[in-house]
């Protein structure tokens, strides 16, 4: 009788612990559709990030709908504000019909389409906002960081 009570207690603690941990990265990514909210550039690394959203993306690219589908397929489709044919050059749009995967303990997101395989690290991930960043050297051989902020739209 004591064993059953102890077993139920352990199961209830484990169940509570699991719900406190929150959703997994896969659940966060696939639970919503996303849109690019902001792109910042930190150049050189450690400096104040500059918002380069509107100088990098056209309004018709900013309303694209991004989807990380369960099973690993990736899509990015135009929404209400449609770019003129052949002019949508957004990074996520160029990866439409690709695949996505997580690695390094769910800390790295890789989206693959053909030879284009950008890897992003997470700096924030909630059910309403994701922040992904990439670090690379610029033309001055300085390490810079691009941070993409995605907001949940559904």
Secondary structure in CASP SS format (residue, H / E / C, confidence):
PFRMAT SS
TARGET T0000
AUTHOR 0000-0000-0000
METHOD secondary structure of the structure
MODEL  1
X C 1.00
X H 1.00
X H 1.00
X H 1.00
X H 1.00
X H 1.00
X H 1.00
X H 1.00
X H 1.00
X H 1.00
X H 1.00
X H 1.00
X H 1.00
X H 1.00
X H 1.00
X H 1.00
X H 1.00
X H 1.00
X H 1.00
X H 1.00
X H 1.00
X C 1.00
X C 1.00
X C 1.00
X H 1.00
X H 1.00
X H 1.00
X H 1.00
X H 1.00
X H 1.00
X H 1.00
X C 1.00
X E 1.00
X E 1.00
X E 1.00
X E 1.00
X E 1.00
X E 1.00
X E 1.00
X E 1.00
X E 1.00
X E 1.00
X C 1.00
X C 1.00
X C 1.00
X C 1.00
X C 1.00
X C 1.00
X C 1.00
X E 1.00
X E 1.00
X C 1.00
X H 1.00
X H 1.00
X H 1.00
X H 1.00
X C 1.00
X C 1.00
X H 1.00
X H 1.00
X H 1.00
X H 1.00
X C 1.00
X C 1.00
X E 1.00
X E 1.00
X E 1.00
X E 1.00
X C 1.00
X C 1.00
X C 1.00
X C 1.00
X E 1.00
X E 1.00
X E 1.00
X E 1.00
X E 1.00
X C 1.00
X C 1.00
X C 1.00
X C 1.00
X C 1.00
X C 1.00
X C 1.00
X C 1.00
X C 1.00
X C 1.00
X C 1.00
X C 1.00
X C 1.00
X H 1.00
X H 1.00
X H 1.00
X H 1.00
X C 1.00
X C 1.00
X C 1.00
X E 1.00
X E 1.00
X E 1.00
X E 1.00
X E 1.00
X E 1.00
X C 1.00
X C 1.00
X C 1.00
X C 1.00
X E 1.00
X E 1.00
X E 1.00
X E 1.00
X E 1.00
X E 1.00
X C 1.00
X C 1.00
X E 1.00
X C 1.00
X C 1.00
X E 1.00
X E 1.00
X E 1.00
X E 1.00
X E 1.00
X E 1.00
X E 1.00
X C 1.00
X C 1.00
X C 1.00
X E 1.00
X E 1.00
X E 1.00
X E 1.00
X E 1.00
X E 1.00
X E 1.00
X E 1.00
X E 1.00
X C 1.00
X C 1.00
X C 1.00
X C 1.00
X C 1.00
X E 1.00
X E 1.00
X E 1.00
X E 1.00
X E 1.00
X E 1.00
X E 1.00
X E 1.00
X E 1.00
X E 1.00
X C 1.00
X C 1.00
END
